[in-house]
Structures are given as C-alpha cells and as structure tokens.
C-alpha cells in the first residue's frame, strides 16, 4: 500500500537564548535537539522547554527550518 504525505516529520529545536547572546562564530555553541511532530496536529512551529547545557538551565527551544 502506498501512503500519501507522511504526517510525522523530523524537526530540529534550537535554544533561543544561545542565539540571542550573539556568541562569536568560532566558538558557536547552540543547543540543538532532534524530535518528531505530527504535521496535521501541529502545523505551526514547535516550542518546547528543554535543558540547554551551554546556558545551564531550562530554556525555550524553537523549531528551525532545515
């Protein structure tokens, strides 16, 4: 059976605090997580609170484009 478009897609989440701090490009440390979401249930960008090892606290991680 052939399926249409898959409902589940892989997304990358990035820490928004690391992006705001404007770290220099040589030591660019941005916390990233890979997860999946259902495209039909969540059409907008995903935002989750995850632990950022570079900020040493729980921060908001936002979905980015691939």
Phi and psi restraints in degrees (value plus and minus 20) as a CYANA .aco file:
   2 UNK   PHI    -111.5   -71.5
   2 UNK   PSI     113.7   153.7
   3 UNK   PHI    -118.2   -78.2
   3 UNK   PSI     139.3   179.3
   4 UNK   PHI     -99.3   -59.3
   4 UNK   PSI    -162.0  -122.0
   5 UNK   PHI     -87.3   -47.3
   5 UNK   PSI     117.1   157.1
   6 UNK   PHI     -91.2   -51.2
   6 UNK   PSI     120.0   160.0
   7 UNK   PHI     -98.5   -58.5
   7 UNK   PSI     -52.6   -12.6
   8 UNK   PHI    -113.4   -73.4
   8 UNK   PSI     109.2   149.2
   9 UNK   PHI    -146.6  -106.6
   9 UNK   PSI     131.8   171.8
  10 UNK   PHI    -106.0   -66.0
  10 UNK   PSI     112.2   152.2
  11 UNK   PHI    -147.1  -107.1
  11 UNK   PSI     137.1   177.1
  12 UNK   PHI    -132.8   -92.8
  12 UNK   PSI     110.7   150.7
  13 UNK   PHI    -127.1   -87.1
  13 UNK   PSI     114.7   154.7
  14 UNK   PHI    -143.0  -103.0
  14 UNK   PSI     122.3   162.3
  15 UNK   PHI     -87.9   -47.9
  15 UNK   PSI     109.6   149.6
  16 UNK   PHI    -102.0   -62.0
  16 UNK   PSI     -43.9    -3.9
  17 UNK   PHI     -89.8   -49.8
  17 UNK   PSI     -58.8   -18.8
  18 UNK   PHI     -84.9   -44.9
  18 UNK   PSI     -55.3   -15.3
  19 UNK   PHI     -90.6   -50.6
  19 UNK   PSI     -56.2   -16.2
  20 UNK   PHI     -92.5   -52.5
  20 UNK   PSI     -51.1   -11.1
  21 UNK   PHI     -87.7   -47.7
  21 UNK   PSI     -38.7     1.3
  22 UNK   PHI      44.6    84.6
  22 UNK   PSI      30.3    70.3
  23 UNK   PHI     -84.5   -44.5
  23 UNK   PSI     129.6   169.6
  24 UNK   PHI     -86.1   -46.1
  24 UNK   PSI     132.9   172.9
  25 UNK   PHI     -88.0   -48.0
  25 UNK   PSI     -43.4    -3.4
  26 UNK   PHI     -88.6   -48.6
  26 UNK   PSI     -64.4   -24.4
  27 UNK   PHI    -128.8   -88.8
  27 UNK   PSI      27.2    67.2
  28 UNK   PHI     -92.5   -52.5
  28 UNK   PSI      85.9   125.9
  29 UNK   PHI    -135.7   -95.7
  29 UNK   PSI      90.5   130.5
  30 UNK   PHI    -148.7  -108.7
  30 UNK   PSI     106.8   146.8
  31 UNK   PHI     -91.5   -51.5
  31 UNK   PSI     109.3   149.3
  32 UNK   PHI    -151.5  -111.5
  32 UNK   PSI     120.4   160.4
  33 UNK   PHI    -145.3  -105.3
  33 UNK   PSI     127.8   167.8
  34 UNK   PHI    -133.8   -93.8
  34 UNK   PSI     111.0   151.0
  35 UNK   PHI    -167.5  -127.5
  35 UNK   PSI    -197.5  -157.5
  36 UNK   PHI    -143.6  -103.6
  36 UNK   PSI     132.0   172.0
  37 UNK   PHI    -160.1  -120.1
  37 UNK   PSI     137.8   177.8
  38 UNK   PHI    -109.5   -69.5
  38 UNK   PSI      98.2   138.2
  39 UNK   PHI     -84.1   -44.1
  39 UNK   PSI     -53.1   -13.1
  40 UNK   PHI     -96.1   -56.1
  40 UNK   PSI     -56.8   -16.8
  41 UNK   PHI    -102.1   -62.1
  41 UNK   PSI     -50.8   -10.8
  42 UNK   PHI    -149.3  -109.3
  42 UNK   PSI      59.0    99.0
  43 UNK   PHI     -93.8   -53.8
  43 UNK   PSI     -44.3    -4.3
  44 UNK   PHI    -103.2   -63.2
  44 UNK   PSI     155.7   195.7
  45 UNK   PHI     -91.0   -51.0
  45 UNK   PSI     121.5   161.5
  46 UNK   PHI    -106.1   -66.1
  46 UNK   PSI     119.2   159.2
  47 UNK   PHI    -153.1  -113.1
  47 UNK   PSI     105.5   145.5
  48 UNK   PHI    -153.7  -113.7
  48 UNK   PSI     130.8   170.8
  49 UNK   PHI    -108.5   -68.5
  49 UNK   PSI      96.6   136.6
  50 UNK   PHI    -150.9  -110.9
  50 UNK   PSI     144.0   184.0
  51 UNK   PHI    -101.4   -61.4
  51 UNK   PSI     109.4   149.4
  52 UNK   PHI    -124.9   -84.9
  52 UNK   PSI      95.5   135.5
  53 UNK   PHI     -88.1   -48.1
  53 UNK   PSI     -42.4    -2.4
  54 UNK   PHI    -103.0   -63.0
  54 UNK   PSI     -51.3   -11.3
  55 UNK   PHI    -109.9   -69.9
  55 UNK   PSI     -35.9     4.1
  56 UNK   PHI      40.4    80.4
  56 UNK   PSI      17.1    57.1
  57 UNK   PHI    -181.1  -141.1
  57 UNK   PSI     149.6   189.6
  58 UNK   PHI     -99.3   -59.3
  58 UNK   PSI     106.9   146.9
  59 UNK   PHI    -154.2  -114.2
  59 UNK   PSI     150.7   190.7
  60 UNK   PHI    -100.6   -60.6
  60 UNK   PSI     110.3   150.3
  61 UNK   PHI    -132.8   -92.8
  61 UNK   PSI     107.9   147.9
  62 UNK   PHI    -131.6   -91.6
  62 UNK   PSI     127.3   167.3
  63 UNK   PHI     -87.7   -47.7
  63 UNK   PSI     118.7   158.7
  64 UNK   PHI    -138.5   -98.5
  64 UNK   PSI     143.4   183.4
  65 UNK   PHI     -99.3   -59.3
  65 UNK   PSI     129.5   169.5
